[in-house]
Amino acid sequence: MRRLLWLVFLLFLSSSAFTQISQKTYTILEIHGLVLLPSSRSAGAGVQVQLLAAGGGISQEITTDSTGKFSFPSVSPVHYEIRAHLPGYIDADSGDIDMSMSSSQYIVLALRADPRAPNVPPEGAGGMISALPSDMPEAAKTAFNEGFAIVTSGKDLDKAIPSFKKAIDLYPKYAPSYLMLGTVYAHTNHPDEAIAPLQKAIELDPKKDDAYTQLGTIYNGQKKFPEAEQNLSKAVELAPTSFDAQYQLGRTYYAMQKPADAQQHLSAALQANPKSAEAHIVMANVMLRLRNAEAALKEYQTGVDLDPQGPMADGARQMIGKIQAALAAQKK
């Protein structure tokens, strides 16, 4: 009888209360972005990125992935600052980021060589933005650089839209112009407008993993999960160490009720960023669907410990209480 009651309880968790927490993953607050070297190439892996709370002190600390990207996918609605550090370069600082006014911020941090450094490390290969094409008209280069400067500043991103549109009009075969336009649309709450430029970026350069990740994220938000799976699977293929790609694909498979696949990709995401409170909580949801209550309890607790005031923390605490009560009842 107790075993039967326990199974009924797990079924309840995997439906009503469980679903409520899952739905919150579509309204989380997130900060993510890219670190660039002075040549505007990606800084690659290993750059230290700190999330600083407005009151002082480090809230989270991670390193960039192989494409120079970073992600803080579960933050509170307060003011933050982001700082990138790489030996041989002057720290790049985002300035004030107000998360009480926006659900998502995309930040580009540009490092500058430190003239006092005895040996500046060589610049890494790859990257989202490379040297502008030699046949690109000067007016198009100017427009692109104007838009890019706005994105780098992290403020008033919507003001970059006309610049990238102009760059595209004057030189329509440069994939990063479309990628940047789509990225700005996506992070100024215009996801529908982001789809066409992101698709065009992929058409021009099928190896743009950022574009696939952005599209997959948008489709997750729209609950178009087959489209999300298609794009995010390609993103993971191109950038297997990308937290964003792995995490979003894990969310996709969870929504599609494929918990084993979700577990695989969320594990990869947590390997890339073990301090993501949200990823731990979504993993806990998956563990419940896999009928592993002890593992779910551990993941919920980790998520709460990492971000006690985060947008998913209260729901996770409720689930912790319910699971603990059920486990205690099972032992009687």
Beta strands, then each sheet from edge to edge (+ up, - down):
strand 1: 30-36
strand 2: 48-53
strand 3: 58-63
strand 4: 69-72
strand 5: 79-85
strand 6: 89-90
strand 7: 92-93
strand 8: 97-98
strand 9: 104-110
strand 10: 112-113
sheet 1: 4+ 1- 9-
sheet 2: 3+ 2- 5+ 7-
sheet 3: 3+ 2- 5+ 8-
sheet 4: 6+ 10-
end
